[in-house]
Amino acid sequence: MIEELKGFIRYDPELRYTANGVALCKFTVYDTEYGEFNSKERIVIWAELGEACSQQLVEGAKVLVKGKRKTHTWTGQDGQEHSSEEIIAYKVWELDDTEEEMKTAKEIVGEKAPF
């Protein structure tokens, strides 16, 4: 299922590369209401789009992200089951704080996510 999330980037995006040289960008988006942080989502962006996001987005930027939610589950060394969720983004827009933000939104352009 495709998800759409609007919020603010909490920290500067982190860019890494896989052993095969594929870019992987990660950041956290917080949904805010009345100046309070309500929820957070981890965002993962691959390849050229990830590189572009790491270069163009900074902490505090307002973004709209479209992507697919993925859940990871694993068993820890203590035998406990763990899970974490993230959104694998395939489109990202940098928004401004106007009422017509989508009319002035700047789409971050790069290669599509591999899914």
C-alpha positions as CSV (number, residue, x, y, z in Angstrom):
1,M,0.0,0.0,0.0
2,I,1.3,3.4,-0.9
3,E,1.5,6.0,1.9
4,E,1.7,9.7,1.8
5,L,3.3,11.6,4.7
6,K,3.7,15.4,5.3
7,G,6.0,16.7,8.0
8,F,9.3,18.2,9.0
9,I,12.8,16.6,8.8
10,R,14.1,16.3,12.3
11,Y,17.9,15.9,11.5
12,D,19.9,16.4,8.3
13,P,19.5,13.4,6.0
14,E,22.2,10.7,6.3
15,L,23.7,9.4,3.1
16,R,25.5,6.0,2.9
17,Y,26.5,3.6,0.1
18,T,25.9,-0.1,-0.1
19,A,28.8,-2.5,-0.8
20,N,27.6,-2.4,-4.5
21,G,27.9,1.4,-4.6
22,V,24.1,2.2,-4.4
23,A,23.2,5.3,-2.5
24,L,21.0,5.0,0.6
25,C,19.6,8.1,2.2
26,K,17.7,8.0,5.6
27,F,16.0,10.7,7.6
28,T,13.1,11.0,10.1
29,V,10.0,13.0,9.4
30,Y,7.9,14.3,12.3
31,D,4.3,15.2,11.9
32,T,3.6,18.3,13.9
33,E,0.4,19.9,15.2
34,Y,0.2,23.0,17.3
35,G,4.0,23.1,17.7
36,E,4.1,19.6,19.2
37,F,5.8,16.5,17.6
38,N,3.0,14.0,17.3
39,S,4.6,11.0,15.4
40,K,7.7,10.2,13.6
41,E,8.4,8.0,10.5
42,R,11.7,6.7,9.3
43,I,12.2,7.4,5.6
44,V,14.5,5.5,3.3
45,I,15.4,6.6,-0.2
46,W,17.5,4.7,-2.7
47,A,19.8,5.5,-5.6
48,E,19.9,8.8,-7.4
49,L,16.8,10.1,-5.6
50,G,18.5,9.4,-2.3
51,E,21.6,11.3,-3.4
52,A,19.5,14.2,-4.5
53,C,17.6,14.3,-1.2
54,S,20.8,14.3,0.8
55,Q,22.1,17.3,-1.2
56,Q,18.9,19.3,-1.2
57,L,17.1,18.7,2.1
58,V,18.2,19.8,5.5
59,E,17.0,19.7,9.1
60,G,13.7,21.6,9.5
61,A,12.6,21.3,5.8
62,K,8.9,20.6,5.3
63,V,8.4,17.7,3.0
64,L,5.8,15.5,1.4
65,V,6.9,11.9,0.9
66,K,5.2,9.1,-1.1
67,G,6.3,5.6,-0.6
68,K,5.7,2.0,0.6
69,R,5.7,1.0,4.2
70,K,8.0,-1.9,5.1
71,T,8.2,-3.8,8.4
72,H,11.4,-5.6,9.5
73,T,11.2,-8.3,12.1
74,W,14.0,-10.2,13.8
75,T,14.9,-12.2,16.8
76,G,17.5,-10.6,19.1
77,Q,20.3,-12.4,20.9
78,D,18.1,-12.4,24.0
79,G,15.4,-14.4,22.1
80,Q,13.0,-11.5,22.0
81,E,11.1,-10.6,18.8
82,H,11.7,-7.1,17.5
83,S,10.3,-5.1,14.7
84,S,10.7,-1.7,13.0
85,E,8.9,0.2,10.3
86,E,10.1,2.5,7.6
87,I,8.7,4.1,4.4
88,I,10.6,3.4,1.2
89,A,10.1,6.6,-0.6
90,Y,9.7,6.9,-4.4
91,K,8.7,10.6,-4.6
92,V,9.7,13.5,-2.4
93,W,8.6,17.2,-2.5
94,E,10.1,20.1,-0.5
95,L,7.2,22.3,0.6
96,D,7.0,25.8,1.8
97,D,4.8,27.2,4.6
98,T,2.1,28.7,2.4
99,E,-1.5,27.6,2.1
100,E,-0.9,26.7,-1.6
101,E,2.2,24.7,-0.8
102,M,1.7,22.1,-3.4
103,K,1.5,24.7,-6.2
104,T,5.0,25.9,-5.2
105,A,6.4,22.5,-4.1
106,K,9.8,21.6,-5.4
107,E,9.9,17.9,-6.4
108,I,13.2,16.3,-5.7
109,V,14.1,14.4,-8.9
110,G,16.1,11.2,-9.2
111,E,15.8,7.6,-10.1
112,K,12.7,5.7,-8.8
113,A,12.9,3.4,-5.8
114,P,13.6,-0.3,-6.6
115,F,10.1,-1.7,-5.9
